[in-house]
Amino acid sequence: MLPREGTLVSFTENIGRTLILVDFGQIGKEYLFPHEIESEKGNYN
């Protein structure tokens, strides 16, 4: 199970699918699908 918070690193297209690389700090980096990510609303500067 991954932490609830991470930092978006990059987007990649692979076999017609979008993959998003997220950095979870000490746990490492993991590729996720867009539907697996929930943005934090109202916290943009």
C-alpha positions in Angstrom: 0.0 0.0 0.0 1.3 3.4 -1.0 1.2 6.6 1.1 -1.6 9.1 0.5 0.7 11.9 -0.5 3.5 12.1 -3.1 5.0 14.4 -5.7 4.2 14.2 -9.4 7.4 13.6 -11.3 6.4 13.0 -15.0 3.8 11.7 -17.4 4.6 8.8 -19.8 2.6 7.4 -22.7 2.9 3.6 -23.1 0.8 1.3 -25.4 -1.9 4.1 -25.6 -2.1 4.5 -21.8 -0.9 7.4 -19.7 1.3 6.5 -16.7 2.2 9.0 -14.0 5.4 8.7 -12.1 5.0 9.7 -8.5 7.7 10.2 -5.9 6.7 8.9 -2.4 10.0 10.0 -0.7 11.7 7.3 1.3 9.4 4.6 -0.1 10.5 5.4 -3.7 8.9 6.2 -7.0 5.9 4.3 -8.5 4.0 4.5 -11.8 0.2 5.0 -11.4 -2.7 5.3 -13.8 -4.6 8.7 -13.8 -7.7 7.1 -12.2 -5.5 6.0 -9.2 -4.6 9.6 -8.3 -6.7 12.1 -6.5 -5.6 15.8 -6.6 -5.7 17.9 -3.5 -8.2 20.7 -4.2 -7.6 24.3 -3.1 -3.9 23.9 -2.4 -2.4 25.4 -5.6 -0.1 28.4 -5.5 
